[in-house]
Amino acid sequence: MGPAVLLLSGLLLPLVVAAGGPEVFSLRGSWRLRSGNGSVSLRAEVPGCVHTALLCRGLIQDPYYRFNDVMYRWISLDNWTYSRTFKTPFDVRKWQKVNLVFEGIDTVAQILLNNVTLGRTDNMFNRYSFDITSIIQEVNFVEVRFLSAVWYAAEQSRCHKAHSIPPACPPPVQKGECHVNFIRKEQCSFSWDWGPSFPTQGIWKDVRIEAYNHYHLIYFSITPFFVKSAQQWYLEVESIFDVVSSKPIAGLVAVNIPKLQTQQMFSVKFQPGEGSIVLLVNINKSAAVEPWWPNGHGRQTGYNMTTTFMMEAGCQIEKFSKVYFRTVELVQEPIPGSPGLSFYFRINGLPIFIKGSNWIPADSFQDRVTYDTLKLLLKSAADANMNALRVWGGGVYEQDEFYDICDEIGIMIWQDFMFACALYPTDQNFLESVRAEVSHQVRRLKSHPSIILWSGNNENEAAIATNWFSIPYPDIGLYIKDYVTLYVKNIREIVLSEDKSRPFIASSPTNGLESVKEGWLSRDPYDTHYGDTHFYDYNSDCWNWTVYPKTRFASEYGFQSWPSFSTIEKVSSPEDWSYTSNFSLHRQHHESGNIQMLQEIGRHFKLPQSPDPVKHFKDMIYLTQVMQAQCIKTETEFYRFSQSEIINGEGHTMGALYWQLNDIWQAPSWASLEYGGKWKLLHYFAQNFFAPLLPVAYEDKGMLHIYGVSDLHEDHKLTLRVVVHAWSSLEPVCTLAKEGVAVKAQSAVPIYKEPISDLLERCRNCTRKSCVITFCLVGEDGLRSPTNHYFLSSLKDAVGLEKTQLSASVSQQDDVYIFVLQTTAIAPFVTLDVGNIKGRFNDNGFLMTEKKKMVVFYPWEPTSVEELESSLILTSLLDVV
């Protein structure tokens, strides 16, 4: 390409454009891997880790099988080395600078090229770039010598001469490793109360050689801002460069967004070294900008944007990006009639009720988390009417594809920084590493419209405020000082300087502005009048809504269940198939978890008595899922109907994120999606309890209340249908249709109330134990809520429930399958399970009150009517004996 000439306000500027851009050469692929003493040597894929490499070569079994998490501890206690030779695919002399770049190293390693040490790594969440200009040859040998993360963490703790940094070790029930807070690595990789201990070693992200002349683009980000006074959008386009030449490089940058008739040209000058330039791009006022909306509130419109760098020296760089327009505010203001402050999100000026869950790593071995894995899990969240997920602070900052998918399907992300349930050191080395991590992650992620909040840590404010670690009172000051140093003076400072487009909170749960006022550590981070809360209670009756906090924002709450038998079967052997087997105890990482589930089930259901141990185990699995779904339904509906009211100074709840969305392995946990993506009953229930339009019932002092909850943007006049059934008959006992019910946009309003005694009298021969209430909202144009139910007594006390004959016929219709179910009696919690066939139903775990019901199955892989028929297991509550 010859010299380009550009006309800029009458100025002739010859631009010498070097032929060819930077050389990028990937080092992905086959490496050698050997153990510390060289006794194990094998081929290993990069990106990857030691465990998956050993598994791939058949040197170990599935690490998730039975007790292998403990059997394979030796792997993470050894020091492994990755190495490979490579030919340089270009003439080194042509390039001013050559770097070796690691997008992610897990975690503690020494990097050598041609036996020269380039440097050391100690942070899994950092990007490492080494200058190898003077070391690279025609043929090269690269080595990454890892240290055991477990030994390293123990050593760091031992060398920490100041005050102790608790907790030292996880509870024994977790079968984990100690001192994870001393290493910047995925905190749950040393075990958690839902996951195994697999402290991996490996090159977990991309690794490559980059060669360039003159200048090189390292980070590129776009953040939108809306100026209310001018009613205009503008973009902050930030580019971070490495300039090799010893003097500044001048040139032009052109930004073009064709769909918005926006073109701008900038004259720029890059200074030598690493630096950034920020361009402010004003969007053409006559263009109609369609903003990015969360799932359920509008479209996720993005615009193609081209940014072209044309400099006096070096090549022309062209960046193609998708740009989205949305604003976010975290509103914390006084509420009439209530002490404290609100805590809710406004997106594009509209208050949005946050519906969703908490995300944990999808696998102990990150190299197994593919685009398809992420797409399936995130799409399942959107399909259950979720609009948000919290990326929890004990895992990893997710891969780029995760956030890309969220951008595309409208899932808002509450993004924690990776600190969880622990105190952390604040020595210089640790802080420097964290500062690099935070600035790297914010630069990498801030262009994503899906991310609406940065949050400093998970539960660490609460850990100090409520003294989880029994710190003697005189010493608390030291830990508060550490806390403020880490999250406020370092993390917050970097976030605010890197990203002015979204809010930051220091912790979750927190009292928000009240915590700030109290020196960043509130007396009670769980106070319902401020900020967000986490709430768990396994001892009370979960059907009783009065036990739940009428909080401003519920960012964590949940109950456990077991995954399906088909999921457990893959990692167990027949002797494990009992609720009290060693395996069942081994998989339960939450103290007394299996007993708590039993107790919670026993309040409302008859416990299984089958003499057949496998039948008994399957019945228990089914009941844990029914119990979990019903509990979280009750709690979430409580949060949703509390959004528009203040009662005794509490309310205006504007968020419900249950714990947790997904699983890291096959085990009992709080998840609604099993490892592999199969929907538990809870996830089917979530599709209903998060529906955009929903009637919700609760009982207070003998009075039945029904609220109309709506996320719709318009008010609607609807008909409320209330149907009362006797358990003994498919014919309704009585039906009530209340017409002209006003359901307000984006609010929860009372639409019906009646004393239960009147209702039972009105519906002749009904008692609390013999009848059940179902209800739904119906409007014009096919607008319809899911049908909800309200139990008037525990189902173990229900009178008239008969064991039903359930049957199903299966047929194919285009690319879905239709199951037509038939029943001879009312059947609670009817569940269809097709074992290992991947896919989901449109409804499951429902109360069947009609002879016939049609259920749709959406397959995720090819299947057939025959396969589905032979795999189908139909269960309802009375099949449990």
N, C-alpha and C positions, 0 to 999 in steps of 0.2 A: 504494500500500500504506500503510495507516494505521500509527500507532505500535504496535509490538508490546510486550506486557508479558510479562516472563519472571519466573518465581518461582525464586529461588535462595536456598536455606536461609532461607526466611521473609522474604527481602528483595524488595520490589517495585521493579523497575528499569524505568522507562519507556525504551524504545529508539526513538529517532526514526530511522527508516530512510529515507534519501533515495531518491527515485524514481530508478530507472535507475542502472546501474553506470557504470564509466568508458567513455568513448567511445574506440573503437579504430578507426583508419582506415588501411587498408593502402595503401602507395604502390607495391606490386608492379605489374607491367604495363609499359606502353610509355613509355620515356624517349627523349630525344634523346641521341645520342652523337656527339662530334666529335673529330677529331685535333687535335694541338697547334696547327697553323697554320690549322686550319679547312678544309683542302682535302678532307678526307673527313668527310661528315656523313650520319648514317643513323638509323633507328629501332632501338632496342635494348630487349630484354626484361630486366626486373629481377625476380627475381635472375638474374644472368648475368655474362658477361665480354666483353671486347672481341673476342676471337677467335671465340666462338660467334655474336656479333652480326654480325660481318663474314661469317661462313659462312652464316648464316641469310639475309642479304640478297644472297647470291651474289657478294660482292665478293672472296672468296678461295675456293680449293678446300678439300677436306678437309685440315686441317692435318697429319693423319697420313699423307697420301698421299706415297709415295716420299721425296723429300728436302725436303719442305715445312717441316720443323722448322727447317732452316737458312735456307731461302728467306724464311721469314716472321719472321726475327729483328727486322725493322724495327718490327713491331707492338708488341713489348714495349720498344723503345727510344724510342717516342714517349710524349708525355704526353697522355692522353685525358681528356675531360670528359663526365660524365653530367649531364643536366639535364631538368627537367620543370616544368610549371606544374600547380597543383592548386587546386581550390576547397575551402575549409574546409567540411566537411559539417555543421558544428554552430555554435551561437552561442558564440563565444570567451568572451564576457563571463560566461557561466554557470560557467566553470571556473577553479578557483584555480591549476591548473598544467597546462601543455601541454608534452609532450616530443616530440622527434623521435628515434626509436630505430632504430639500425642493429644488427642481430644479427651482421653480419659485413661488413667492408670490406676488400677485397684491393687494396692494403694502405696505401700512403702517399697521403694525400689531404687536401685542404682542403675543409671543408664550409661552404657559404654558403646562407642563406635570405634572400630579398629583399635581396640584396647585402650582408648582414651576415655576417661570418665567425663561425661558431658554434664552430669549433675545428678541430684537425688530428688525423689518425689515423696510426698507424704500426705497428699490430699486427693481422694478419689474424685472430688467435684471440681477440680481445677483442670485447666488446659495447660499443657507444658510445651514450650517451644525452645529448641536448642539450636544455637548458631553452629553449623558444622562446615561453614565455608572453607576453613583451612584444614579440615580433617577428612572430608569426603574424598574417596579415590575412585578409580574405575570399578574395582570390585571391593565390596565392603562387608564387614562383619558387625552386626548390631546385636547387643545383648541387653536384656532387661533382667537384672538380678533382684528378685523379690525377697523380702523378709517376711516371715510369718506375722500377720496382723495381730494375732493373739499375743505372741511374745513381745512384739513392739509396744502394744498398748500396756502390757504389764510392766515393761521396762520404763516407759514414759511415766507411769504412775509412781514407780519406785523412785525415780529421779526427781519427782516433784516434791521439793523440800518444804515448800510453804504448807498452808493448811490442807487437810485432806479434801478430796473432791468426790463426794458421794453421787450415786451409789457405787460401791466397789464391784458388786456382782449382782446378776439377776437372781430372782427367787429360784430355788432348786427345781421347782416344778417346770421351769422353762428349759432346763438342761442346756444352759448357755455358757458363754465365756465372759470373762470379767474385764472391767475398765474400758468399755467401748467408748466412753466419753473422752478418752485421751487420744483417740485417733479419728481423723476426718474421713470417715468411711460410713457407708450405709449403717445406721445405728441398729437396725433390726437384724443385721447379718450375724450378730452375736447372740441371737434369739429374741423372741418377743412373746407376749401371751397368746399369740395366734400363729406363731411361726418358729421354724427350726433354726438352729445355729449352723450356718455354713459360711464362715468367714473366708470368702473367696480371695484368690490371687489371680490377676490376669490383666491383659490389655483389653479393657472392656468397651472401648470405643475406637474410632478410626485412628489410624497412624499413617503418616505420609511424609514425603519429602517435598518441600516447596522451594523453587529457585526463581529469583526475580532480579530485575534491574531497576534502578531509580526509586520506585516506590511500590508498595504492596498494601492491598486492602485487608485488614484483619477482622474488623467488625463493621456491620452496616445495620442501622436500625431506623425505623420510622415510627414516630408517635404522633397521634392526632390531637389537636386541641380545638375547642370551639370558643370563639369570642362572643359572648352574649350581646354585648353592647353593639357590636358591628354585625351580629348575626352571620358570622363567617367562620369557616373551618380553615385551619392552617396545619401544615405538617412540620414537625421537627425532624429533619433527616440528618442523622449523625453518622459520620464515617471516621473510623479509627485506622490510621495508616502507619506503616513503618516506612520512613523515607531513608534510603540508603545513601544518597548523595550528600556531600558535605555542605552544599548550599541549597537554599530554598528552591522548590519547584513550583512555577506558576502555571495556570491553565484555566480551563473552563469546565463547568459541570452543567449539563442539561438535564432537567427533570421534565418528564412528559407523562401525563395521565389523559390519554385520548378521550375516554368516556366522559371526563369532566371538563373537557376543553381547557385543560390547564397545562401550560408550558412555561417553564421559567429557565433562564440562563444565569449562571453565577460565575463571577470571576474569583478564583481562589488562589491561595498560596500555601503550600505545605512546607512546614519547617523541618529541618533535619531531625532524625530520631523518630520516636513514636509520639504521635499527637492526634488530636481529633479536630474535625471541622463540623460545624452545625449549620445547616442551611434551613431557612424558614421559607416554606413553599405555601403561598396563599392560593387557596382553591378558588377558581373562577366563580364569582358570586351568582352569575346567571345560570350556573350548572346546578341541577337538582341532585344534591347528595343524598343517597339512601343510606341511613346508618346501619350498623351491625346490631342486631337484636339477639337476645338470648332465646334459646329454644322455647317455643310456645308464645313468643311475643312479637314475632315478625321474622323477616328474612335475615340471612347472614351474608349480606351483599359485600363483595370485595371488588376492588378496581385494579386493573393491571397498570403498573407504573414502571417506566424505564428510567434509569439514572445512568447517564453516560459521563465518564471522566475523560476529558481530553487535555492532557498535560503537555508542556513543552518537551518534556523528556519522558521516556518510558512509553508503555503501550496504552492503548485506549481500553478502558474498562467499562463494560456494560453490565449493569445489575438489573435483573428483572424481578420485580416484587409484586406481591399482592398487598394492597393497602386497604385497611378497614377504618371506618369512622365510627367511633362511639365514645361517649364520655362516661365517667364513673365518679360518683361521690359517695363517701360513707357519711351518713347523716347522724350526728349525735347532738340532739337539741332537747331543750326542756319539753315535757309533754303535760298539757293541762290535766290536773287531777292526779298527777303521779310524781312522786319524788324521783330524782335521777334524770337520766337522759335516754333518748331513743338510740337505736343502733340498727340502721338499715341502709340498703344500697339503692341509690338512684342511678339508673342507666338511661342515658340520653334524656335526663330530666324526669324520668318516670320511676316512682318507687316500685321495686320488684320484690315479691316474696320469693326468697331463695329456697328452692326445693332440690334436695339431692342427698349426697352421701360423702363418705371419706374414702380416698384412694390410697391403697398401699401398693408396694411393688408387686408386679404380677407374677414374679418368679424369684426364687433365691439366686438364680443364675441369669443375670440380665441379658446375656447373649441369646437366651432362648425367647426373649420378648420381641416378637416380630411385629411388623406393621399390622399384620392380620390379627394377632393377639389383641393389640391395642384397639383396633377398629371394632372388633367384636364386643369387647367390654364397654367401650365408650358408646357404641351404637345401642347397646342394651340399656345403658343409663338413659339415653335420650328417648328410647322406646318406652321406658317406664315413666315418661313425663318429667324427667329431671331436667333442671336447667343449670345445675352447678355441682362441682365436686371440690373437695378440699384435698389438695396434695399434701399429705400429712408429713410432718417434720422428722419422722424416724426412718424414712426411706431414701429415695434419690430424687434429685431434680430430674423430671422425666425427659425422655428423648424428644428431639424436635418434632417427630411425627405425632407424638401425643398431643402437643399443643396445636399442631396443624389441623388435626382431626377435630379438636375442640372448637377451633376457629370456624371450621366448616359446618359443624352441626349445632353450634350455639350453646356449648357447655361452658359456663363461666367457671373460672378457676380461682380458688382461694389458695395462694401459694405460700406454704410455710418455708422458712429456711430450715436446713437439716440439723435441728437440735431438738432432742425429745426426752422428756421424763428424767432429766439429770441436771446436775450442775456441771460447769465446764471450767477448765483452767483459763487463765488470762495472761499467761506469760507471753513475752514478745514474739517468740517463734510461732506460737499457736495463733496469736492475733494476726500476724502478718499473713499466715496461710489462709485464715478465714477472710481477711480483707480481699485477698486475691480471688478467692472462691466467690465471694458475694459480687464483686465487680464483674467477674466473668459471667456469672449466671444472669445478672440483671441485663448486661449488654446482650447476651445471647437471646433472652426471652422477652425483652420489653416491647417488641413490635407486635406481640400477640394480643388481639383484642379480648381473647378469652380470659386472660389474666386480669382480675379486677382488684386484687389485694395482695400485698406482701405482708407476711406475718413472721415475726422474729423466731418463734419457737413453739413447741408443743408442751404446754402444762408446766413450764419452768417457773413462771411467776407464782402459780398455785403451789408448786413444790416448796418454794421458800416461804410463802405467806402462811401456808398451813403446816409447815415444818414436817414434810414427809420423812426427812432423813434424820430427825431427832438431833438437830444441831443445838448445842448448848446456847442458851439465850445470849451470853456475853459475846459469842462469836458471830451471831447473825449478821452484824454490820459488815463483816469482811465479805460475806457471800452476797449481800445486797450490792456492795461496791463492785464485785466481780460481775454481777448481773448487769448493772448499768454500763459498766465498761464494755462488755461484749455486745449487748443488744442495742444499746442506745448510742454510745460514743463511737462504736465501730460500724456495726451492721446498719443501723438506721442512718448514720451520717453518709455512708456510701450510697445507700438506696436513694436518699433524698437528692444527692448530687447527680446520680446517674439517671433518675427517672422522676420527673415532676408530674407525671400524668395519672398516677394512681395512689390510693392511700396506703399507709403503712401502720400496722399495729405491732407492738413489741412481743405479744404472746397470745396464746389462746388456751384456756379462757382468760379474758382480761376484762377490766372495767373501762377499757377505752380511755377517754379523756380524764375520767376520774382516777384511773391508775397513774396517768401522767401527772396529775395534780398531786397525788400522794407520793411523788418521787419515783414513779414507774413501778412501784410495788404496792398494790392496794391491800388493805386489811383483809378483804374477802373477795377474791377474784370471781367467786361464784354468785355474787350479789345479783339478784334478778333485775334490779333497777338500772343496771349499767351493762354495756358490752355484751359478750356472749357467755354461754355456760356449757359445761360438759356435765352430763348427769347419768349416773348408773345406780340402779337399785335392784338387787336380785332377791331381796327378802320380802318386799311388799307385793300386794296383788297387782299385777300389771294391767288388769282390766279396770282398775280404779283410777280414773283420771286425776283425782285430787292429790295423788302422790307426786305428780309431775310439776316442775317449776314453771310458773307463768313468766317465762323469761323474755327478754327482748329478742334473743337469737339463740337457738339451740344448735350448737355446732358439733356436738357429739352426744349420742345417746344410743343405747342398743341392748340387745339380748342375743345369747348364743343359740346355735342349733347345729345339728350334724349335717354334713353333706349327704347326698343320695348314696344308696348302697352301690350303685354302678360306679360312682366316683371313688368310694372307699375300696371297693373290690380290687381295683388296679394296683393298690399298694399294700395289700394284706393277704393273708392265707386263711383258710377256713377256721383254723383254731382261734383267729382274732375276732370272729364275728359274734361278739357278745358285748353288751353295754359295759360289762365289768371286766373284760379281758385286760391282760397286760398292755396289749396294743391300744385299747380304748383309753386306758389311763395315760399311756405314753404320749398319745397324740394330743391330749388335753393339756394345754400349757397355762391354763388359768386356774388358780387355786380353787378347788371344790367345784369347778365348772360343771362337771357331769351331774353332781348332786344338786346343784342349783337348778339345772334344767328339769330334773326330776321333780323337785319341789314346786316349781312354777307350773309344770304340767298337772301335778296332783291337785292343785287348787280348783281346776275347772274340768279336768278330764279323768276318766278311769284309766289307771295304769295297766299296761298290757300284762296278761297272766299266761300267755301261751307257753306250754311245756316244751315246744320246739325252739331251741335257742336261736336259730337263724331267723325264724318268724318273729320271735320276741325282739331281736335286734332291729329288724326292718320296721316293726311297729314303733319301736322307740325313736328311730330316725324320723319316721313320718310325724310322730307326735311332737318331737322337738321343732320340726319345721312349722307345724301348725301353730304351736305355742309362740314361737318367735314372730311369725307373721301377724298373729292376732295382737300380741303385745305392742309391736312397733306401729301397727295400724292405730291402736288406741292412742298411743303417745303422739304420733304424728298428727292425727286428726285433732287432738287437743291443741297442739301448736298452731295448726291452721285456723281453727275457729277462734283462737285468741288474738288474731291479727288486728281486729278493729275495735277491741274493747279494753277498758281499764277497769279491773275489779280489785278493790282494796289496794289501789296504787300499783297493781301489776298488770302487765299485758303488752299490747302492741308488739306481739311476737312476729318477727319478719324473716325468720329463717329456720329451716329444719333440715339439718344434714345428719342423717343417722350414721352410726358406726356399724359396719363398714361396707363398702361396695363389693370388693373382690377378695379373693384368697390367694395366698402365696404357695400353699400346698394343700394336700387333701387331709383335712382335720376339722374337728369342731371349732367353730369361730363365730364371730358376729356378722359374717358376710352374707349378702343376698345373692351373690354370684359365686358358684363353686369354682375351684381350680379347673381350668378348661372352659369355663364360661357358661356352664349349665345354670339355668335359673332355679333358685330355690323358691319355695312358696312365697317367701317374703318379697321377692322381686316381682312376682305376679301381683301381690297385694299392693306393692308400691305403685304399679301402673294405675291402680284405682285410687289409692289414698293421695297420690299426687296429681290426679286428673284435674284439668283446667276448671271443670265445673263439678262440684261434689256436695251432696247433702250429708251432713254429719250429725249423728245423734249422741246425746249423753244424758245421763239421769242425774238429777239433783234433788234431794229430799222428796223422793217419790214422784217428781215431775219429769216427764220426758221432754227434752228440748231438741229441736232440729234446727241447724243453721244451714244457710246456703253459702257455700264458700266458692268464690269465683276469682280466677286469674284473667278472665276475659276483659277486653278493653272497653266493652259497652255494658250498660245496664240491660237486664232482660226481664220481661214478664213471663213467668214460667208456670207450669202446673206441677205441684208436688203430689206424687202418688204414694200413699202409705198403704201397704198390704200386710194384713196379719194372717199368718198361717198357723194351724195346729200342727205339731210335729207328726201327728198321725195321719194327715191327709194332704194330698196334692191340691185339693180344692181350697182356695182362700176362705178363711172364716169371715173376714170383712175387708172392704176396700174403701179408702177415702181418697178423693181427688180434690185438692185445694187449688183453685185456679187463681190466676192473676197474682201469683207470688212474685214480689219484686226482689230480684237478686242484683245487688249493686256491683258495678265493675270493680275489680281488684279489691274485694273486701269480703268480710264474713259477717252475715247478718242473721239474726234470729228470724225464722220463717214459720215456726210452728211450735206450740207447746200444749201439753195435755197431761193431767195427772194419770199415772199408769193405771190406777184403780178405775178411773172412768173409762179408759181405753179397753181394759179387760171386760168391764161390764157391757160396754157398747158391743164388743165382739163376744157374743154369748158363749158361755162355756169355756172361756179362756182363763187360764191361770198363768202365773209367771213361768211355771215349769212346763206347761203344756203348749205354749205358743212362742212364736218368733216374729219379729217385725222386719219387713224389708221396705225400702223406699227409694225413689229416684226422682229426678227433676227432668221434665220434658218441655221442649219449647218448639217454636216454628222451625222450618227449614232443617228438620232432622237434628236440631240441637238436643243433646241428651246426655245426662250424667250417667256414670256407672250406677248399677243398683247396689245400694249399701245395705248392711244388715245390722240389727241390734239384738243381742241376746238378753232375755229378761232374767235368765238364771244361768248357773254353770251348766255345761252340757252333761256333766256326770249326773246331774239331778233331773235332766230333761225327761218328761213323761210322754210316752206315745211314740218315741223314735223307734222305728223298726229297721231291722237289717234289710237292705234293699237288694234287688237283683239289678246290677248295673251291667249294661252291655254297650258295645260301640261298633259301628261299621265305619270302614275307612275307604275313602275314594280320592282320586287325584283330580285336581282342577288347575290347569296351567302349571305353575311351578309351586303350588302349595297343596296341602292335603287337608281334606275335610273329615273330621271325626263327628259322626252323629251319635250322641249318647242317649240312652234311654234308661229311665229308672222307674221302679214300681212304687217308690215311696220317697218322701223328702230325704235328701242326703246332704249332710253337712261336710264341708271340706273335701269335695270330690276332686281327686288328683289323678291326672294322666301322667304316666311316666313311660318313656320309650327307651329307657336304659342308656346305651352308649350312642344312640343315633343323635347326631348333633343338630340342634335346632331349638325352636321355642314355640309354645302355644300362644294364642291370642288371649287366653284366659285359663286359669288353673286354680285349684284349691277353693272352688266356689261352693256356695250354698245352692243346691239344685232343688228348685221348688216347682219345676214343671216336668212333665213326662219326658220331654225331648229337649235336647240342647245341642246346638252346633258349635263345634270348636275347631279353629283353624290351626294347622301346624305349619310353621315356616321353617323349612330345612336349611341348614347351613352347609350341607354337603349333599351330594346325590343320594337318594334313598328310593324305596319303592313301597307300594301298598302292602306287599307281602311282608317286607322287612318290618314295617311299622306294626302290622297286625300281630306278627309273632313276638315283637318286643313289648307290646303294650301291657302295662299293668295298671288296672283301675283300682283305686282305693278310696273308700270314704270312711268317716269316723267309726261306723259300726263294724268295719272289717277288722278293727283292732279288738282282739279278745284276750 
